[in-house]
Structures are given as C-alpha cells and as structure tokens.
Amino acid sequence: MVRKQVGPGFAQIAARYRNDPEAPARLADKLRDGSVGAWGRVIMPRQPHMSLDESRRLAQWVLSQPSPP
C-alpha cells in the first residue's frame, strides 16, 4: 500500500523510519502490542497471534518498501 487508507501506507512508514536503526525492533513490538498516536489519532490494533519472528519479518518487509512517489 502506497497511499494512506485508514493509517499510513507502508511506503510512508518506511520513509519515516528509514534511517532509524531501532525501527525494526520498535515496529515489530508495535505490530504485536498495537499503537496509537504515532500517526495522529489512528489506532493500530494489537496482533497478539503473531509470533515475535513473524512480527520482525513483517517489520523488515515494511521498512524495505521504496519511498512514496
């Protein structure tokens, strides 16, 4: 997803955190624990069914997306 739908697009997330070496671990935690306030009032529901390995791989994938056009 390149454009914002309900929350930010994957490319927007990647662009924001691209130069942050702590981003993969923080994003993996946010995927599992949920988050609110990082992108305004948009709530990202927690995904407790994801394993730590799955959340880390998904965070790496999101961060690998090219910058938005």
N, C-alpha and C positions, 0 to 999 in steps of 0.2 A: 504494500500500500504506500503510495507516494504522497497523497493528499490527506488532510485531516478529514475524518469521518465523524467520530464521536470524540476521539482523543487524537493525539498527534500520529502522523504516518510514520512508518518505520524509518524512512529516509530522514525525517525531521529529528527523530530520536538519535539516529546515528550521527547526524550533523552536530547536534548539541553536545554529545559526549565523545566525539571522535578523538580528542586529544587528552582525555581523562584516563589515566592508567588504572584507576579504581573502578571505572564504569562497568566492566564485565561482572564483577562480583556484586556491586550495588544493584545493577539491573536484574541479575539472577535472583537476588533477595526480594526485590520489588515484584517480580513475577510470582513468586511463591507467597509472599506476605501481603500483597496488594499495596496500593499507594493512593494518596490524594494530595493535591496541592502543587505537585511538581509542574503541572501544565494548566494551571488555573483551577477551576472547581471540578474538573473531570475526575471521576473516581475510576481507578483500575481495580477491579475485584481481585481478591487473592485466589490463587490456584494451588491449594494445598495438595492436590493429587499429583502434581508434578514432582518428579524426583529432583534432587539437587543437580544431578548430572544433566537431566533434561533442561532445567532452567538455565544452567550455564551454557549449554549448546545453543539454546534459543537466544540468549542474550548476545552471544558471539555472532550469531547469524544476523540479528537486528543491527548490531554495530557494524557489520560488513556492508550494509547497503550503501549505494552511492548517494551523494548529496542530491537534494531535490533539484529538478530542472529550473 
